C-alpha cells in the first residue's frame, strides 16, 4: 500500500515481486507440461495451421509452446500491474517486447496491436484533463457544480450525483486530480469557521466523508460511457475484433442508467456510515471560500473559453459522431485545438499527460491480441466455462453474475483496464460458445461495467490512489486517509455496487434495451474463421 507516496511493507519489495513474476512466467512457459486440452483446442480450431502459415511455428509442438509462453505472460503481467514491480507503463511496453523476442505474432502485426483508435482516444482524454487543469477551468467547474449550494445535505447530494455523471464522460483520474484539492479547501473553510480564533479543530469524519464521496462517485460513473475509462474502450476493441462494434451512444444505453442510481446509492451509504460521526454540519463557509478564489480570477479568460468549447465539442462528437468519427479522432482535438488557438502551449499539455498509464493501456491491448490469436483465450474460455457449468452458471444470467463478480474482485487488485484486457479475450469467446442471444455483448459489457467498481483497495483505480495521495489537511499536510479506510468503507459499497449491476443492469436494463439481431451469428463466424485461417 501507499504511505506518503511510498510503498511500504511487503508491497515495497519490488525486487521480490519481479523475481516472483519472472519465476511464474518461466514455470508456466517453459517447465510445466502442455495440457492435452490445450493441444486439442489448437488442433481442433485451426490455430496450429494459422501459426504455421504465419511462419511462427513449424508443427503442433511449436504452436503449443508459443501459446504456453502467452499463458505464462498473463500471471506475470497480473503481478507486475498489481504491485507495480515495474512502472505500469514499462509493464505495458514489456508486452510487445516479449511478442517480438519470442516470435508470438508476425512482426508486422505486433505494432498494430499496440496502436489504434483506443490508444489515441486515451491519449486525447489525458490531454483534455490536463488542459482543463492547466487553464484553471476546474475551479469554475467546482463553483458551477457546488457554489450555489448551502448547508450540508444539498452540497452532498449535488456532489454525489454531479461527480458520478461528470465521471461518466471524463477521465476519473483527471477529475480527481483537481477536485480533491477543491474538496479539502471546502473542508478547511468549513471547520475553520466553527473553530476558535487561535486554532483549527479538525473533523476527520467530515474529511473522509468528502473524499470518499468524491472518489466513489467518480468510480460509479465508470459504466456510463466509453470515455469514462480505458476499460470500456478496450472491451469495445474486442467487440470490433469480432465484427460486432458498439457505438458511443450504444454503450450508454446499457451503462448510463446505472450512473445516477449509483450516485443515489452512494449518498445513502455514506450517510449511514458517517452521519453520526460528523461534527461540522455546515459546508457553506467552505463553499464561500472557493467562490472567493474564483472571483479573484475575474471573468473567464480566452484560454478557458477555448478549453470549455473544446470539451463540449469533443463530448458531442463522441455521442453523435458514432462510427463516422470514431473515438480517437475527436479526442485528439484536445491536443491540437489549444495549440492552434494558442490557449495552451503544446509542451504544457504533454507535461500533464500520464504516459505511464497510456503505455499501460497500449500494452494491455497487445496482451489481449496475444491471447486471442494464440488460442489461449479460447482454451481459457472453455476451461472456465466447464468449471461454471458444474455449478449451473455456464450461460445467461449465471454466467454474467459469475464473470462480472470475478472482474469486480480482480479490478480491486490491479488496473481496471488491465483487468478487462486480461479477462475480455476470455469471456468474449466464452459468451459466443453459449449461443445465448445477445452474446458476446452481454458478457463483455458485464465484465467491463463491473471493472469500474474498484472501491476497497488503493491500487484498485487511479482515482483511489489520487484521493489517498492528495487528500491532506491544508494546515498540517498530513494525510486524511489510511490504507485500511478503503477496506473499511469501500468493501461494503463494492458489494452494493455489484448488486446494483446484477439486479438493475442484468434484470432490468438488459431486457428493456435488448440486443441487436445478428451479433451472435456474426461473432460466431469470426470466431470460426479466426480459428480456421
Steps between C-alpha positions, in 0.01 A plus 500: 500500500598865468609711795606857425540395139727205576421131500563337836512150641493202270377711207819707515717197417501560127800274444315214666189553287709525185654166588161343575351628175791385287512168685133430431547598136790255462307228683191526280674577172789253510467247782138391546378241247254618238145392597353254254182707494702798372657294223155372402362855477792619286456205265121500488457873437780543248745704706786266410447548127476876549830521689670286238363725226630803689840326526516535878468123554593188304279237662249445778774482764633842400150646497428359846823650635408843361161485670656389830734801482195727460330328794817553702495872423151538650577429870825694473307800365241464778772514766687788339184707450367423849809586707678723245813288511579704190337832412168410339612667177813282490285192556284611209806537276614157611205341318607584141866447594429141605287452189796606283769300678300177528342532155145476633351686203626602156711814539270709281206420731659582836520873441135510395393344832678779688325782315161583362188697583494404871854620586448826311171547683667459840781735401244768416309445825818546704579817303148633553519457877844657513387803300200559728734520801767698316267792426328489841163407353458234771438771763213640303360151452507453877313828557243419232440159652501587870528877541124560499434251780480567873481302820614139511268258325437703185874527418542126567204408280641715219850359550395134482279546195713753310828314545353168394353665190812704417712192570304310237619738229847601617800316634450432872872553576490837325192606697651369822824687448331840521190419708683349801676832576164674453334265751775556754467877455125472564573286806759738643285807448209324672687379811693824532175694520387299802839491676642742759705789362829361630484150352313276255310205646493229235210270422659184348162339435397794280828490308460128432137550409585758236792306353326163481183656361704658221712192430218246504273728296763520227538121510123462465511709184722237337227291333333803339692565178813381316680824590475415871804277478730283292328183626188581295699589190702179526181294509369696202821403323429132567150542358656654188732201469196274472322722249233628740598861579300704750464878473548759773126555531439126478720445805312771689172312457631218718731680741380852561183408686717357778673836556231712674377193688856446619520862613180463704619173653831663592326792671298264720798276571730783607228661711454169682869462574593858588186686599540459876877553496510837324515803730505778238154522348534808280713511184391851404820674629719262302298549183523876546879468516507329160275768352729771632800332336319477167383860527862609521559338160260748342304423186571187300823541311553432132678172585209387717247569225704301249530213749129501582394501135752226419366287785138528392586453132691179567224354718241587234705325231537192721125483553369592157794420270471123540705285268548790258746678731607219732628579848864580432439773244290730722721432803813612314345844458601554864863491386457720193233764569679669795815526290324633191316763704805570717319443828745247647855417397547154351783426744271574795237260368757223457629566850157424648441176307559179696704314240563236765128413498475542124772244430321267741180525292690430179674199651170367630367497144807307381451242774137459400600445137758240603241306698252514214730410212692226684189306597571561867182703547283231344660228715454705818142574397421132458673417831311770694174408331541137602562609860196728509283227347565289809306755707240586240652835400616420149265725303272800520441672833712256699796555270462879516490495879793261530735678262401854602557406864842365408578817303387721790725320746803497270468870416553587867843340488620637168421758234145491367628523142746217560218295654282537191799438274568171676141379544347644183669264252378211714138596557421612145552153348345354817181694429504398134525132591188520718298595188272717717337790314674832570841345544779596509386857569320388816794324666756751368313798640435314826875466553580856390227661713607307810861607454399855598420398857851512646404637840686309769873511416722799424655319204153434357479819296697818431216696662553308824873562495459870422242545775734331748806700389341845456262487795704693759406750766593846362651624825714198592544316168416173677303235315131470570464137398671180604525193279265305723231768452443381144437146621291621794271726300543370147432127523139539605441748220665259255244234595216749452642607163510141377142445616398813308657356184355152548147617580450822305758446224431138412134457600364842399724683251604199291141384435365852439775614262549161339781406262535546122405206284783312336786586735525142629504358148760754380727441800468123456612529137803710600594255776482209256691684228769612747559141598493379139727764340 
